[in-house]
Amino acid sequence: MAKRKVIWFLFFASAAVVMIFLPGISRYHQLKARQAKLDDSIERLKKDELNLRREQEKLQKDPTYIEKVAREKLQVTKKGETIVRVENKNAE
Protein backbone atom coordinates (compact mmCIF):
# COMPACT_ATOMS: atom_id res chain seq x y z
CA MET A 1 0.00 0.00 0.00
CA ALA A 2 2.85 2.42 0.81
CA LYS A 3 4.41 1.68 -2.57
CA ARG A 4 1.19 2.67 -4.29
CA LYS A 5 1.07 5.98 -2.35
CA VAL A 6 4.63 6.75 -3.38
CA ILE A 7 3.77 6.09 -7.02
CA TRP A 8 0.71 8.36 -6.83
CA PHE A 9 2.73 11.03 -5.06
CA LEU A 10 5.43 10.89 -7.75
CA PHE A 11 2.77 11.03 -10.47
CA PHE A 12 1.10 14.13 -9.00
CA ALA A 13 4.45 15.76 -8.21
CA SER A 14 5.57 15.20 -11.81
CA ALA A 15 2.28 16.57 -13.13
CA ALA A 16 2.65 19.64 -10.92
CA VAL A 17 6.20 20.24 -12.14
CA VAL A 18 5.06 19.95 -15.76
CA MET A 19 2.14 22.33 -15.15
CA ILE A 20 4.46 24.85 -13.51
CA PHE A 21 7.17 24.80 -16.20
CA LEU A 22 5.08 24.26 -19.35
CA PRO A 23 3.95 27.91 -19.70
CA GLY A 24 7.54 29.05 -19.19
CA ILE A 25 8.80 26.73 -21.90
CA SER A 26 6.08 27.92 -24.26
CA ARG A 27 6.97 31.55 -23.55
CA TYR A 28 10.66 30.76 -24.10
CA HIS A 29 9.92 29.39 -27.58
CA GLN A 30 7.77 32.41 -28.41
CA LEU A 31 10.54 34.75 -27.38
CA LYS A 32 13.16 32.81 -29.37
CA ALA A 33 10.96 33.05 -32.47
CA ARG A 34 10.50 36.78 -31.92
CA GLN A 35 14.23 37.22 -31.45
CA ALA A 36 14.90 35.42 -34.74
CA LYS A 37 12.46 37.74 -36.55
CA LEU A 38 14.07 40.79 -34.97
CA ASP A 39 17.54 39.56 -35.93
CA ASP A 40 16.35 39.18 -39.53
CA SER A 41 14.92 42.69 -39.43
CA ILE A 42 18.19 44.06 -38.10
CA GLU A 43 20.15 42.39 -40.90
CA ARG A 44 17.74 43.74 -43.53
CA LEU A 45 17.92 47.24 -42.06
CA LYS A 46 21.73 47.12 -41.98
CA LYS A 47 21.74 46.22 -45.68
CA ASP A 48 19.28 49.03 -46.42
CA GLU A 49 21.44 51.47 -44.47
CA LEU A 50 24.54 50.41 -46.39
CA ASN A 51 22.74 50.87 -49.72
CA LEU A 52 21.50 54.31 -48.67
CA ARG A 53 24.98 55.35 -47.56
CA ARG A 54 26.39 54.23 -50.92
CA GLU A 55 23.71 56.18 -52.76
CA GLN A 56 24.37 59.22 -50.57
CA GLU A 57 28.06 59.02 -51.39
CA LYS A 58 27.28 58.79 -55.12
CA LEU A 59 24.96 61.78 -54.87
CA GLN A 60 27.70 63.78 -53.17
CA LYS A 61 30.63 62.78 -55.41
CA ASP A 62 29.47 61.40 -58.79
CA PRO A 63 28.21 64.05 -61.23
CA THR A 64 27.08 61.42 -63.73
CA TYR A 65 24.91 59.73 -61.13
CA ILE A 66 23.52 63.08 -60.00
CA GLU A 67 22.54 63.85 -63.60
CA LYS A 68 20.94 60.42 -64.02
CA VAL A 69 18.84 60.84 -60.87
CA ALA A 70 17.86 64.38 -61.82
CA ARG A 71 16.75 63.26 -65.27
CA GLU A 72 14.86 60.14 -64.16
CA LYS A 73 13.23 61.28 -60.94
CA LEU A 74 12.97 65.03 -61.30
CA GLN A 75 12.50 65.26 -65.08
CA VAL A 76 15.34 67.79 -65.36
CA THR A 77 16.59 68.53 -68.87
CA LYS A 78 19.61 70.23 -70.32
CA LYS A 79 19.15 73.55 -72.04
CA GLY A 80 17.59 72.96 -75.45
CA GLU A 81 16.40 69.40 -74.74
CA THR A 82 12.77 68.38 -75.00
CA ILE A 83 11.16 65.56 -73.02
CA VAL A 84 9.17 63.13 -75.15
CA ARG A 85 6.81 60.76 -73.37
CA VAL A 86 5.77 57.57 -75.12
CA GLU A 87 2.61 55.91 -73.82
CA ASN A 88 2.40 52.15 -73.98
CA LYS A 89 -1.26 51.26 -74.56
CA ASN A 90 -0.54 47.53 -74.24
CA ALA A 91 0.64 47.95 -70.65
CA GLU A 92 -2.93 48.10 -69.36
N, C-alpha and C positions, 0 to 999 in steps of 0.2 A: 504494500500500500504506500509506503514512504517513497518507493522508487517511482510510482505513478505520480505522486505529488511533485517530485523533483522534475519529472518530464514536463508536466503541465506548467510548472513555474518557469522552466527554461523556454517553453513555447511562448508563453505570454511575455516574458522578458524580451525575447527575440522580436516578437511582434511590436512591442513598445519601442524598442530601439529602431526598428525599421520605420515606424510611424514618426518618430522624432527626426530622423535624419533624411527621410525621403524628400520632404519639401526643400531642404537645404541642397540636396543633390540636384534636384530639378532646377532650382534657382542658379546653381553653379553652371549648369549646362546652358541656361538662357544667357547668363552673363558672358560665357565664353563665345557663344554665337554672336552676341552683340559686339564683343571686342573684335572678333574677326571682321565683321562688317565695317567697324570703325577703322580698323587697320587698312582695309581695302580703300576706304574713302580717303584716308590720309595719303596713301600711295598715289591715288588718282589726282588729288589736289596738288601734291608735290610735282607731278608731271605737268599739270596745267600751269603751275607757277613757273616752272622752268621754260615752258613754251612761251608764256607771256613775257618773261624776262628776255628771251631771245628776240622776240618780236620788238620789244621796247628798244633793245640795243640796235636792231636793224633800223628802226624808225629814227633813232638818234644819229646813226653813222652812215647809212647807206642811201645815197641820193636816188639811186635807181629804184630801190624798194619804196622809198617815199613817193616817188612819181607813180609807181604802179598802184599803190594804195589810194593815192589821190584820184587817179583816173577811174579805178574800179568802184570805189566806195563813195567818193564825193563828186564824181562826174566832172572833174576838173579837166580843162582842155588847154592846150598851148594856144598862143595867139595865132589866129587864122585857121584853126581846126574847127571842124563841125562834127557834132555827134550825130550818128545815124543809128536809129534803133530799128531792128528787124524783128517783127513779130512772127512767132511760130504758131500758126493756127492748128497744127497737128498736136501740139503739146497738151491741149485740153483733153 
